[in-house]
């Protein structure tokens, strides 16, 4: 285990894992949850489905992939039952190592459910490769600074075997994005339709066990894949940014954003992560 570059944070990632993240753009954090915890949260997410299986009109359904929505314009499920997934201390420590700061904000909280899909047997991906860039579309270029960086990805709440609907990534893809953006000489943020339609790169599937977390650089091209297995893949997505993130993503929430039940579920540590209290 390496020493942490951030004072006061017990390291989670080894020197080799940090090197892998910087070189490949992703790393697997093994055992972010126990198998029992993963199954608990899996069952909590399954309970989101209506008993009659009639999907709400706001939910997305594409090629066997279900995207639940908390409301029409909100994908975040930060209920007291699921909120602990966003305050996982092991993942916070890993994110702190990569972001080189202890003052972080936690984001996302979305859910992805991928059923078995036998269609398109020659196509591994059910979604075009893209990046979830932290730079607004109104900005022409990335800064490529640590302050701009977002790190995040998904918990696997089920075992994900090959061809089991695992997230696809492009090894070293974050470096390819940076090189192409820099070569554009201005306007690099706008390439490939704001990097939402990346069709010239090849990806691999990231497998894992229930409780593992796939942690990605925010410039990593990635996409959902078809699930050819009987096991329904259930994932929960979380991101971390620095409090002083370049484009303001780490700002405090508006007053009253969270109710008392959510605040209680956060605990002292979580209230700092969500920006309710100061670090």
Backbone as CSV, one residue per row, in Angstrom:
resi,resn,N_x,N_y,N_z,CA_x,CA_y,CA_z,C_x,C_y,C_z
1,UNK,0.849,-1.195,0.000,0.000,0.000,0.000,0.878,1.236,0.000
2,UNK,0.512,2.210,-0.806,1.268,3.446,-0.859,0.831,4.395,0.240
3,UNK,1.663,5.380,0.541,1.217,6.458,1.415,0.303,7.374,0.617
4,UNK,-0.614,8.023,1.315,-1.553,8.899,0.624,-0.937,10.265,0.386
5,UNK,-1.156,10.852,-0.821,-0.680,12.206,-1.067,-1.506,13.261,-0.345
6,UNK,-2.590,12.833,0.297,-3.488,13.759,0.978,-3.372,13.529,2.476
7,UNK,-2.973,14.548,3.195,-2.770,14.439,4.637,-4.063,14.042,5.341
8,UNK,-3.954,13.050,6.229,-5.095,12.665,7.042,-6.015,11.645,6.421
9,UNK,-5.706,11.170,5.196,-6.558,10.188,4.536,-5.819,8.862,4.442
10,UNK,-6.402,7.820,5.022,-5.814,6.492,4.911,-5.948,6.024,3.465
11,UNK,-4.854,5.628,2.827,-4.919,5.286,1.395,-5.700,4.012,1.145
12,UNK,-6.370,3.970,0.019,-7.094,2.792,-0.447,-6.395,2.217,-1.676
13,UNK,-5.990,3.105,-2.578,-5.361,2.682,-3.826,-3.852,2.551,-3.644
14,UNK,-3.295,1.485,-4.174,-1.855,1.294,-4.146,-1.193,2.168,-5.211
15,UNK,0.123,2.238,-5.161,0.848,2.992,-6.181,0.575,2.419,-7.563
16,UNK,0.486,1.097,-7.675,0.198,0.474,-8.967,-1.201,0.832,-9.453
17,UNK,-2.166,0.882,-8.539,-3.531,1.230,-8.937,-3.627,2.687,-9.372
18,UNK,-2.929,3.560,-8.666,-2.922,4.970,-9.062,-2.274,5.117,-10.432
19,UNK,-1.177,4.397,-10.645,-0.510,4.433,-11.948,-1.429,3.904,-13.042
20,UNK,-2.186,2.836,-12.731,-3.124,2.299,-13.711,-4.193,3.330,-14.056
21,UNK,-4.706,4.005,-13.025,-5.734,5.009,-13.284,-5.203,6.091,-14.216
22,UNK,-4.017,6.579,-13.945,-3.472,7.662,-14.769,-3.103,7.183,-16.176
23,UNK,-2.710,5.922,-16.301,-2.315,5.394,-17.600,-3.504,4.881,-18.405
24,UNK,-4.378,4.127,-17.740,-5.495,3.489,-18.430,-6.806,4.256,-18.317
25,UNK,-6.926,5.119,-17.293,-8.132,5.914,-17.141,-9.213,5.288,-16.294
26,UNK,-8.920,4.125,-15.714,-9.907,3.482,-14.840,-9.200,2.527,-13.895
27,UNK,-9.869,2.171,-12.810,-9.366,1.196,-11.863,-10.571,0.567,-11.165
28,UNK,-10.450,-0.699,-10.789,-11.513,-1.382,-10.054,-11.184,-1.335,-8.568
29,UNK,-12.095,-0.798,-7.770,-11.955,-0.820,-6.319,-12.701,-2.053,-5.834
30,UNK,-11.933,-3.062,-5.449,-12.531,-4.323,-5.027,-13.174,-4.183,-3.642
31,UNK,-14.341,-4.790,-3.502,-14.978,-4.860,-2.187,-15.337,-3.521,-1.588
32,UNK,-15.803,-2.588,-2.414,-16.307,-1.330,-1.850,-17.489,-1.603,-0.932
33,UNK,-18.229,-2.657,-1.250,-19.306,-3.176,-0.405,-19.072,-4.661,-0.200
34,UNK,-19.569,-5.193,0.905,-19.591,-6.642,1.063,-20.666,-7.215,0.146
35,UNK,-20.606,-8.512,-0.096,-21.634,-9.135,-0.933,-23.011,-8.985,-0.294
36,UNK,-23.062,-9.036,1.035,-24.340,-8.876,1.726,-24.879,-7.457,1.549
37,UNK,-24.002,-6.469,1.657,-24.422,-5.085,1.450,-24.876,-4.870,0.007
38,UNK,-24.120,-5.412,-0.936,-24.492,-5.271,-2.339,-25.879,-5.852,-2.600
39,UNK,-26.165,-7.006,-2.016,-27.473,-7.620,-2.218,-28.572,-6.801,-1.569
40,UNK,-28.273,-6.203,-0.415,-29.257,-5.335,0.251,-29.655,-4.172,-0.657
41,UNK,-28.651,-3.506,-1.234,-28.949,-2.365,-2.091,-29.553,-2.811,-3.424
42,UNK,-29.166,-3.975,-3.906,-29.795,-4.520,-5.119,-31.293,-4.675,-4.904
43,UNK,-31.660,-5.253,-3.763,-33.076,-5.464,-3.469,-33.807,-4.135,-3.290
44,UNK,-33.130,-3.145,-2.730,-33.746,-1.825,-2.578,-34.056,-1.216,-3.939
45,UNK,-33.152,-1.409,-4.895,-33.373,-0.851,-6.232,-34.456,-1.628,-6.970
46,UNK,-34.454,-2.953,-6.826,-35.510,-3.749,-7.451,-36.878,-3.298,-6.957
47,UNK,-36.965,-2.869,-5.695,-38.250,-2.440,-5.132,-38.761,-1.147,-5.770
48,UNK,-37.926,-0.474,-6.551,-38.387,0.718,-7.263,-39.400,0.372,-8.355
49,UNK,-39.336,-0.863,-8.853,-40.255,-1.265,-9.908,-41.671,-1.372,-9.367
50,UNK,-42.656,-0.834,-10.100,-44.054,-1.011,-9.689,-44.407,-2.501,-9.682
51,UNK,-45.256,-2.934,-8.761,-45.625,-4.355,-8.688,-46.177,-4.907,-10.003
52,UNK,-46.871,-4.065,-10.784,-47.440,-4.533,-12.051,-46.447,-4.443,-13.211
53,UNK,-45.218,-3.965,-12.911,-44.135,-3.835,-13.893,-44.437,-2.829,-15.004
54,UNK,-45.445,-1.982,-14.799,-45.697,-0.888,-15.745,-44.694,0.223,-15.443
55,UNK,-43.749,0.444,-16.339,-42.707,1.429,-16.079,-43.267,2.839,-16.136
56,UNK,-42.887,3.699,-15.196,-43.315,5.105,-15.254,-42.898,5.747,-16.573
57,UNK,-43.684,6.685,-17.033,-43.419,7.325,-18.326,-42.077,8.039,-18.342
58,UNK,-41.592,8.473,-17.177,-40.319,9.203,-17.126,-39.102,8.280,-17.208
59,UNK,-39.284,6.981,-16.992,-38.154,6.055,-17.022,-37.743,5.776,-18.457
60,UNK,-36.444,5.630,-18.666,-35.949,5.265,-19.979,-35.848,3.759,-20.129
61,UNK,-36.062,3.264,-21.351,-35.946,1.843,-21.636,-35.360,1.690,-23.033
62,UNK,-34.119,1.174,-23.100,-33.402,1.086,-24.366,-32.649,-0.237,-24.447
63,UNK,-33.002,-1.065,-25.398,-32.233,-2.280,-25.673,-31.999,-3.128,-24.418
64,UNK,-33.013,-3.277,-23.593,-32.883,-4.065,-22.378,-32.299,-3.305,-21.205
65,UNK,-31.986,-2.022,-21.410,-31.393,-1.197,-20.347,-32.451,-0.245,-19.808
66,UNK,-32.698,-0.311,-18.506,-33.700,0.526,-17.857,-32.993,1.638,-17.090
67,UNK,-33.445,2.866,-17.303,-32.907,4.027,-16.588,-34.031,4.615,-15.737
68,UNK,-34.140,4.194,-14.459,-35.165,4.798,-13.602,-34.894,6.285,-13.393
69,UNK,-35.959,7.035,-13.239,-35.856,8.466,-12.964,-36.650,8.788,-11.714
70,UNK,-36.046,9.582,-10.829,-36.755,9.995,-9.623,-37.913,10.924,-9.974
71,UNK,-37.718,11.727,-11.012,-38.765,12.585,-11.572,-38.367,12.860,-13.009
72,UNK,-39.173,13.605,-13.727,-38.942,13.800,-15.153,-37.571,14.372,-15.473
73,UNK,-37.052,15.218,-14.597,-35.768,15.869,-14.882,-34.712,15.574,-13.823
74,UNK,-34.884,14.471,-13.099,-33.966,14.167,-12.002,-33.702,12.660,-11.942
75,UNK,-32.443,12.266,-12.165,-32.115,10.839,-12.136,-31.535,10.401,-10.796
76,UNK,-31.414,11.311,-9.841,-30.735,11.016,-8.585,-31.668,10.329,-7.583
77,UNK,-31.241,9.148,-7.126,-31.958,8.440,-6.065,-31.106,8.541,-4.800
78,UNK,-31.385,9.574,-4.013,-30.661,9.803,-2.764,-31.603,9.690,-1.571
79,UNK,-32.441,8.677,-1.629,-33.336,8.385,-0.512,-32.494,7.923,0.676
80,UNK,-33.031,8.002,1.887,-32.272,7.517,3.041,-31.792,6.072,2.885
81,UNK,-32.560,5.249,2.155,-32.195,3.849,1.975,-30.965,3.695,1.070
82,UNK,-30.858,4.531,0.043,-29.770,4.396,-0.934,-28.642,5.394,-0.717
83,UNK,-28.888,6.409,0.054,-27.905,7.474,0.252,-26.554,6.975,0.784
84,UNK,-26.510,5.931,1.637,-25.195,5.462,2.093,-24.255,5.028,0.968
85,UNK,-24.802,4.711,-0.199,-23.947,4.376,-1.333,-23.124,5.583,-1.778
86,UNK,-23.611,6.779,-1.466,-22.898,7.993,-1.852,-21.945,8.475,-0.763
87,UNK,-21.999,7.856,0.405,-21.132,8.284,1.508,-20.175,7.163,1.926
88,UNK,-19.868,6.294,0.996,-18.956,5.187,1.248,-17.546,5.726,1.512
89,UNK,-17.023,5.485,2.708,-15.747,6.087,3.100,-14.562,5.502,2.330
90,UNK,-14.632,4.237,1.982,-13.539,3.636,1.209,-13.418,4.310,-0.148
91,UNK,-14.549,4.532,-0.811,-14.510,5.182,-2.116,-14.137,6.655,-1.995
92,UNK,-14.585,7.303,-0.941,-14.174,8.685,-0.697,-12.657,8.777,-0.582
93,UNK,-12.050,7.841,0.141,-10.605,7.887,0.313,-9.883,7.663,-1.022
94,UNK,-10.415,6.747,-1.833,-9.830,6.519,-3.155,-9.948,7.773,-4.019
95,UNK,-11.129,8.408,-3.997,-11.322,9.633,-4.772,-10.414,10.748,-4.275
96,UNK,-10.214,10.832,-2.960,-9.339,11.860,-2.405,-7.911,11.685,-2.897
97,UNK,-7.458,10.430,-2.998,-6.115,10.185,-3.517,-5.973,10.704,-4.943
98,UNK,-6.975,10.454,-5.778,-6.897,10.831,-7.183,-7.124,12.323,-7.403
99,UNK,-7.969,12.924,-6.571,-8.277,14.348,-6.703,-7.343,15.223,-5.876
100,UNK,-6.506,14.580,-5.050,-5.495,15.277,-4.253,-6.107,16.326,-3.331
101,UNK,-7.225,15.953,-2.725,-7.923,16.849,-1.797,-8.845,16.024,-0.916
102,UNK,-9.063,16.496,0.309,-10.050,15.860,1.184,-11.399,16.562,1.125
103,UNK,-11.421,17.782,0.625,-12.662,18.564,0.555,-13.370,18.248,-0.755
104,UNK,-14.184,17.201,-0.729,-14.845,16.729,-1.941,-16.354,16.911,-1.853
105,UNK,-16.991,16.856,-3.017,-18.446,16.797,-3.124,-18.811,15.489,-3.821
106,UNK,-19.940,14.938,-3.458,-20.425,13.714,-4.076,-21.633,14.046,-4.954
107,UNK,-21.733,13.367,-6.097,-22.752,13.681,-7.102,-23.356,12.406,-7.678
108,UNK,-24.336,12.578,-8.505,-24.965,11.563,-9.357,-26.048,10.793,-8.617
109,UNK,-25.794,9.563,-8.161,-26.836,8.795,-7.497,-27.865,8.208,-8.450
110,UNK,-27.454,7.959,-9.705,-28.389,7.369,-10.663,-28.280,5.854,-10.668
111,UNK,-29.246,5.219,-11.297,-29.372,3.762,-11.289,-29.397,3.260,-12.729
112,UNK,-28.741,2.118,-12.966,-28.810,1.464,-14.262,-29.140,-0.004,-14.098
113,UNK,-30.142,-0.475,-14.819,-30.598,-1.856,-14.734,-30.572,-2.441,-16.136
114,UNK,-29.865,-3.539,-16.324,-29.722,-4.124,-17.654,-30.183,-5.574,-17.650
115,UNK,-31.324,-5.809,-18.298,-31.859,-7.157,-18.434,-31.174,-7.899,-19.571
116,UNK,-31.325,-9.207,-19.563,-30.825,-9.997,-20.686,-31.487,-9.530,-21.970
117,UNK,-30.668,-9.394,-23.018,-31.175,-8.953,-24.312,-30.527,-9.819,-25.389
118,UNK,-31.342,-10.562,-26.146,-30.819,-11.466,-27.161,-30.716,-10.823,-28.542
119,UNK,-31.118,-9.563,-28.657,-31.066,-8.889,-29.954,-29.651,-8.434,-30.273
120,UNK,-29.395,-8.153,-31.542,-28.117,-7.611,-32.022,-26.920,-8.427,-31.522
121,UNK,-26.863,-9.709,-31.827,-25.781,-10.549,-31.296,-24.388,-10.130,-31.731
122,UNK,-24.292,-9.355,-32.799,-22.983,-8.918,-33.300,-22.559,-7.558,-32.752
123,UNK,-23.370,-6.988,-31.856,-23.081,-5.664,-31.325,-22.910,-5.738,-29.808
124,UNK,-21.699,-5.546,-29.297,-21.521,-5.604,-27.844,-22.134,-4.423,-27.100
125,UNK,-22.168,-3.251,-27.737,-22.634,-2.045,-27.053,-24.096,-1.757,-27.352
126,UNK,-24.802,-1.307,-26.341,-26.178,-0.843,-26.520,-26.245,0.679,-26.480
127,UNK,-25.105,1.321,-26.404,-25.027,2.778,-26.250,-23.744,3.249,-26.932
128,UNK,-23.809,4.369,-27.615,-22.624,4.922,-28.262,-21.620,5.365,-27.207
129,UNK,-20.346,5.116,-27.439,-19.314,5.596,-26.530,-19.420,7.113,-26.381
130,UNK,-19.222,7.585,-25.156,-19.346,9.013,-24.872,-18.545,9.331,-23.623
131,UNK,-18.415,10.600,-23.296,-17.834,10.994,-22.020,-18.819,11.887,-21.281
132,UNK,-18.765,11.795,-19.939,-19.572,12.664,-19.078,-18.649,13.784,-18.617
133,UNK,-18.346,14.707,-19.512,-17.349,15.736,-19.228,-17.869,16.743,-18.221
134,UNK,-16.958,17.206,-17.379,-17.325,18.202,-16.371,-17.311,19.610,-16.932
135,UNK,-16.936,19.753,-18.196,-16.854,21.077,-18.817,-18.168,21.390,-19.513
136,UNK,-18.782,22.523,-19.233,-20.047,22.859,-19.892,-19.900,22.927,-21.412
137,UNK,-20.970,22.637,-22.130,-20.929,22.719,-23.586,-20.627,24.120,-24.089
138,UNK,-20.895,25.119,-23.262,-20.644,26.507,-23.658,-19.163,26.873,-23.620
139,UNK,-18.339,25.987,-23.065,-16.901,26.227,-22.969,-16.205,25.510,-24.114
140,UNK,-15.209,26.150,-24.707,-14.570,25.595,-25.890,-13.533,24.522,-25.597
141,UNK,-12.893,24.601,-24.452,-11.784,23.693,-24.197,-11.762,23.202,-22.752
142,UNK,-11.152,22.039,-22.567,-10.855,21.523,-21.258,-9.597,22.216,-20.731
143,UNK,-9.423,22.216,-19.409,-8.175,22.732,-18.842,-7.184,21.606,-18.564
144,UNK,-7.702,20.381,-18.388,-6.882,19.204,-18.081,-6.158,19.342,-16.740
145,UNK,-6.671,20.172,-15.864,-6.104,20.347,-14.533,-6.826,19.432,-13.543
146,UNK,-6.165,19.130,-12.432,-6.772,18.281,-11.408,-8.054,18.894,-10.866
147,UNK,-8.100,20.214,-10.759,-9.309,20.880,-10.249,-10.520,20.617,-11.133
148,UNK,-10.292,20.384,-12.408,-11.399,20.139,-13.339,-11.894,18.697,-13.278
149,UNK,-11.050,17.823,-12.810,-11.294,16.386,-12.864,-12.520,15.962,-12.058
150,UNK,-13.259,15.037,-12.634,-14.268,14.286,-11.899,-13.858,12.823,-11.955
151,UNK,-13.990,12.126,-10.850,-13.775,10.682,-10.855,-15.066,10.025,-10.408
152,UNK,-15.416,8.953,-11.071,-16.671,8.310,-10.712,-16.926,7.097,-11.565
153,UNK,-18.025,6.467,-11.313,-18.366,5.259,-12.036,-19.522,4.569,-11.360
154,UNK,-19.439,3.249,-11.260,-20.610,2.533,-10.757,-20.246,1.375,-9.845
155,UNK,-21.115,1.191,-8.855,-21.111,-0.030,-8.072,-21.731,-1.137,-8.926
156,UNK,-21.123,-2.301,-8.925,-21.789,-3.493,-9.408,-22.473,-4.137,-8.204
157,UNK,-23.790,-4.158,-8.233,-24.555,-4.742,-7.127,-24.901,-6.202,-7.395
158,UNK,-24.457,-6.696,-8.536,-24.546,-8.102,-8.906,-23.210,-8.498,-9.502
159,UNK,-22.902,-9.790,-9.530,-21.727,-10.247,-10.266,-21.923,-9.922,-11.741
160,UNK,-20.879,-9.393,-12.373,-20.937,-9.074,-13.796,-19.848,-9.879,-14.500
161,UNK,-20.269,-10.954,-15.161,-19.365,-11.803,-15.916,-19.201,-11.267,-17.330
162,UNK,-18.243,-11.777,-18.100,-18.118,-11.349,-19.497,-19.439,-11.492,-20.247
163,UNK,-19.773,-10.486,-21.019,-21.043,-10.405,-21.749,-22.241,-10.301,-20.814
164,UNK,-21.982,-9.782,-19.614,-23.052,-9.658,-18.630,-23.551,-8.235,-18.444
165,UNK,-23.280,-7.366,-19.419,-23.769,-5.995,-19.324,-22.838,-5.062,-18.592
166,UNK,-21.543,-5.419,-18.494,-20.592,-4.553,-17.829,-20.350,-3.262,-18.590
167,UNK,-19.917,-2.232,-17.887,-19.594,-0.970,-18.532,-18.400,-1.175,-19.466
168,UNK,-18.426,-0.540,-20.626,-17.324,-0.611,-21.581,-16.479,0.653,-21.473
169,UNK,-15.171,0.479,-21.550,-14.235,1.599,-21.506,-13.204,1.423,-22.610
170,UNK,-12.479,2.507,-22.898,-11.386,2.488,-23.866,-10.092,2.640,-23.088
171,UNK,-9.309,1.584,-22.920,-8.063,1.727,-22.156,-7.197,2.862,-22.699
172,UNK,-6.839,3.780,-21.810,-6.086,4.959,-22.230,-6.927,5.986,-22.958
173,UNK,-8.239,5.804,-22.953,-9.119,6.684,-23.725,-9.094,8.130,-23.281
174,UNK,-8.864,8.371,-21.985,-8.814,9.749,-21.500,-7.635,10.497,-22.120
175,UNK,-6.548,9.775,-22.391,-5.388,10.400,-23.034,-5.666,10.674,-24.507
176,UNK,-6.429,9.783,-25.138,-6.803,10.009,-26.536,-7.680,11.248,-26.650
177,UNK,-8.642,11.368,-25.728,-9.519,12.548,-25.721,-8.690,13.814,-25.550
178,UNK,-7.757,13.802,-24.604,-6.920,14.987,-24.384,-6.089,15.314,-25.619
179,UNK,-5.479,14.302,-26.239,-4.645,14.545,-27.410,-5.467,15.115,-28.568
180,UNK,-6.660,14.563,-28.798,-7.497,15.062,-29.890,-7.980,16.480,-29.607
181,UNK,-8.345,16.734,-28.348,-8.830,18.064,-27.995,-7.723,19.108,-28.148
182,UNK,-6.531,18.767,-27.690,-5.408,19.709,-27.820,-5.056,19.939,-29.281
183,UNK,-5.112,18.877,-30.087,-4.761,18.993,-31.502,-5.750,19.858,-32.271
184,UNK,-6.971,19.987,-31.735,-7.985,20.805,-32.414,-7.609,22.279,-32.412
185,UNK,-6.710,22.666,-31.485,-6.260,24.057,-31.454,-7.345,25.032,-31.068
186,UNK,-8.254,24.617,-30.256,-9.403,25.442,-29.869,-10.679,24.736,-30.263
187,UNK,-11.643,24.721,-29.368,-12.902,24.041,-29.656,-12.871,22.551,-29.403
188,UNK,-11.842,22.087,-28.669,-11.731,20.658,-28.412,-12.904,20.083,-27.652
189,UNK,-13.580,20.895,-26.868,-14.754,20.437,-26.114,-15.882,20.025,-27.046
190,UNK,-15.893,20.549,-28.263,-17.037,20.347,-29.150,-16.854,19.226,-30.159
191,UNK,-15.717,18.552,-30.132,-15.507,17.450,-31.063,-16.508,16.322,-30.792
192,UNK,-16.823,15.584,-31.851,-17.692,14.404,-31.732,-18.997,14.731,-31.006
193,UNK,-19.592,15.871,-31.410,-20.868,16.323,-30.830,-20.774,16.400,-29.306
194,UNK,-19.822,17.244,-28.853,-19.543,17.383,-27.416,-19.162,16.035,-26.792
195,UNK,-18.497,15.203,-27.586,-18.004,13.903,-27.128,-19.119,12.951,-26.712
196,UNK,-20.299,13.135,-27.294,-21.408,12.224,-27.017,-21.547,11.156,-28.104
197,UNK,-20.813,11.302,-29.206,-20.887,10.354,-30.314,-19.465,9.960,-30.720
198,UNK,-18.848,9.087,-29.938,-17.471,8.649,-30.192,-17.537,7.305,-30.904
199,UNK,-17.267,7.313,-32.206,-17.466,6.117,-33.012,-16.172,5.555,-33.591
200,UNK,-15.032,6.176,-33.280,-13.782,5.753,-33.893,-12.864,4.983,-32.948
201,UNK,-13.335,4.684,-31.729,-12.506,4.005,-30.747,-13.089,2.636,-30.393
202,UNK,-12.214,1.730,-29.978,-12.627,0.381,-29.594,-12.599,0.248,-28.072
203,UNK,-13.599,-0.432,-27.537,-13.740,-0.535,-26.089,-13.644,-1.984,-25.618
204,UNK,-13.474,-2.133,-24.307,-13.488,-3.446,-23.661,-14.505,-3.420,-22.524
205,UNK,-14.978,-4.590,-22.146,-15.949,-4.690,-21.056,-15.226,-4.812,-19.720
206,UNK,-15.728,-4.097,-18.715,-15.187,-4.174,-17.364,-16.090,-5.095,-16.546
207,UNK,-15.554,-6.230,-16.136,-16.311,-7.172,-15.328,-15.988,-6.954,-13.846
208,UNK,-16.723,-7.617,-12.981,-16.470,-7.472,-11.554,-17.442,-8.294,-10.734
209,UNK,-17.207,-8.291,-9.444,-18.060,-9.018,-8.520,-19.001,-8.056,-7.804
210,UNK,-20.053,-8.599,-7.246,-20.991,-7.781,-6.476,-20.237,-7.072,-5.355
211,UNK,-20.369,-5.761,-5.293,-19.681,-4.961,-4.289,-18.481,-4.216,-4.826
212,UNK,-18.015,-4.566,-6.046,-16.894,-3.849,-6.652,-17.373,-2.522,-7.240
213,UNK,-16.419,-1.602,-7.397,-16.733,-0.286,-7.972,-15.768,-0.014,-9.120
214,UNK,-16.311,0.277,-10.301,-15.512,0.663,-11.466,-15.340,2.173,-11.437
215,UNK,-14.108,2.636,-11.206,-13.812,4.054,-10.999,-13.118,4.607,-12.239
216,UNK,-13.730,5.621,-12.879,-13.272,6.132,-14.166,-12.877,7.597,-14.098
217,UNK,-11.924,7.981,-14.945,-11.594,9.377,-15.219,-12.747,9.999,-16.007
218,UNK,-13.030,11.278,-15.780,-14.204,11.877,-16.434,-14.038,12.049,-17.936
219,UNK,-12.830,11.917,-18.462,-12.626,11.973,-19.907,-12.536,10.575,-20.519
220,UNK,-12.934,9.566,-19.789,-12.911,8.197,-20.294,-14.119,7.928,-21.193
221,UNK,-13.912,7.625,-22.477,-15.044,7.179,-23.301,-15.592,5.868,-22.743
222,UNK,-16.886,5.814,-22.579,-17.503,4.627,-22.002,-18.905,4.460,-22.557
223,UNK,-19.486,3.309,-22.331,-20.840,3.074,-22.801,-21.412,1.803,-22.201
224,UNK,-22.724,1.702,-22.220,-23.418,0.514,-21.731,-23.326,-0.596,-22.764
225,UNK,-23.390,-1.836,-22.288,-23.309,-2.977,-23.192,-24.522,-3.876,-23.033
226,UNK,-24.746,-4.712,-24.043,-25.822,-5.692,-23.965,-25.498,-6.742,-22.918
227,UNK,-26.507,-7.160,-22.213,-26.375,-8.230,-21.230,-26.865,-9.522,-21.866
228,UNK,-25.959,-10.471,-22.043,-26.327,-11.754,-22.646,-26.527,-12.842,-21.588
229,UNK,-26.449,-12.471,-20.324,-26.571,-13.424,-19.234,-27.966,-13.360,-18.605
230,UNK,-28.291,-14.414,-17.858,-29.597,-14.455,-17.197,-29.675,-13.466,-16.041
231,UNK,-28.532,-13.198,-15.392,-28.523,-12.299,-14.238,-28.719,-10.863,-14.677
232,UNK,-29.706,-10.202,-14.112,-29.951,-8.796,-14.413,-28.890,-7.946,-13.733
233,UNK,-28.150,-7.155,-14.530,-27.107,-6.309,-13.951,-27.733,-5.066,-13.348
234,UNK,-27.393,-4.795,-12.092,-27.892,-3.603,-11.411,-26.694,-2.799,-10.931
235,UNK,-26.667,-1.534,-11.307,-25.538,-0.668,-10.971,-26.053,0.649,-10.408
236,UNK,-25.225,1.256,-9.577,-25.539,2.555,-8.975,-24.324,3.448,-9.205
237,UNK,-24.565,4.644,-9.744,-23.496,5.520,-10.218,-23.229,6.670,-9.232
238,UNK,-21.954,6.932,-8.989,-21.537,7.985,-8.068,-20.321,8.698,-8.654
239,UNK,-20.228,10.015,-8.436,-19.061,10.800,-8.863,-18.594,11.680,-7.705
240,UNK,-17.312,12.029,-7.754,-16.736,12.937,-6.774,-15.974,14.033,-7.505
241,UNK,-16.059,15.244,-6.973,-15.277,16.376,-7.480,-14.690,17.109,-6.284
242,UNK,-13.700,17.918,-6.554,-13.179,18.787,-5.511,-14.174,19.903,-5.217
243,UNK,-14.167,20.361,-3.983,-15.018,21.478,-3.581,-14.761,22.705,-4.455
244,UNK,-13.495,22.887,-4.878,-13.128,24.043,-5.703,-13.085,23.688,-7.186
245,UNK,-13.915,22.752,-7.619,-13.915,22.300,-9.010,-14.028,23.479,-9.969
246,UNK,-13.279,23.428,-11.047,-13.101,24.556,-11.958,-14.411,25.180,-12.425
247,UNK,-15.395,24.338,-12.744,-16.612,24.846,-13.360,-17.782,24.931,-12.378
248,UNK,-17.483,24.882,-11.083,-18.511,25.114,-10.071,-19.358,23.926,-9.703
249,UNK,-18.971,22.728,-10.152,-19.762,21.539,-9.820,-19.748,21.259,-8.326
250,UNK,-18.683,21.702,-7.643,-18.561,21.434,-6.216,-19.210,22.457,-5.311
251,UNK,-20.076,23.282,-5.855,-20.716,24.311,-5.036,-21.703,23.701,-4.050
252,UNK,-22.090,24.462,-3.047,-23.019,23.994,-2.034,-24.432,23.851,-2.604
253,UNK,-25.242,22.952,-2.023,-26.631,22.814,-2.486,-27.470,24.000,-2.013
254,UNK,-28.580,24.186,-2.669,-29.486,25.247,-2.247,-30.086,24.897,-0.887
255,UNK,-30.387,25.900,-0.058,-30.967,25.636,1.270,-32.256,24.820,1.151
256,UNK,-32.427,23.855,2.036,-33.629,23.036,2.036,-33.624,21.899,1.034
257,UNK,-32.490,21.695,0.362,-32.434,20.626,-0.661,-32.704,19.251,-0.049
258,UNK,-32.275,19.028,1.184,-32.408,17.717,1.808,-33.321,17.787,3.030
259,UNK,-34.158,16.768,3.191,-35.048,16.741,4.353,-34.325,16.095,5.536
260,UNK,-35.000,16.054,6.682,-34.350,15.580,7.897,-33.953,14.106,7.795
261,UNK,-34.776,13.305,7.155,-34.447,11.881,7.020,-33.164,11.701,6.201
262,UNK,-33.010,12.501,5.157,-31.784,12.426,4.359,-30.577,12.906,5.169
263,UNK,-30.747,13.994,5.909,-29.642,14.520,6.715,-29.211,13.510,7.771
264,UNK,-30.184,12.822,8.361,-29.848,11.809,9.360,-29.071,10.659,8.717
265,UNK,-29.483,10.267,7.513,-28.810,9.167,6.817,-27.391,9.552,6.409
266,UNK,-27.159,10.832,6.139,-25.826,11.298,5.743,-24.815,11.162,6.873
267,UNK,-25.231,11.488,8.093,-24.283,11.546,9.193,-23.359,12.748,9.051
268,UNK,-22.473,12.915,10.006,-21.567,14.076,9.991,-20.690,14.083,8.742
269,UNK,-20.126,12.934,8.411,-19.256,12.830,7.241,-20.024,13.134,5.958
270,UNK,-21.197,12.548,5.810,-21.983,12.747,4.602,-22.444,14.177,4.415
271,UNK,-22.753,14.863,5.513,-23.203,16.245,5.382,-22.093,17.140,4.820
272,UNK,-20.848,16.773,5.048,-19.736,17.502,4.445,-19.611,17.152,2.966
273,UNK,-19.756,15.872,2.670,-19.652,15.437,1.273,-20.739,16.079,0.409
274,UNK,-21.917,16.224,0.953,-23.015,16.823,0.200,-22.998,18.352,0.255
275,UNK,-22.067,18.926,1.011,-21.943,20.377,1.064,-22.890,21.049,2.030
276,UNK,-23.613,20.271,2.829,-24.540,20.846,3.797,-23.764,21.529,4.922
277,UNK,-22.613,20.918,5.296,-21.734,21.506,6.310,-20.332,21.670,5.714
278,UNK,-19.540,22.556,6.321,-18.197,22.795,5.815,-17.244,21.695,6.241
279,UNK,-16.239,21.474,5.420,-15.159,20.555,5.789,-14.321,21.170,6.887
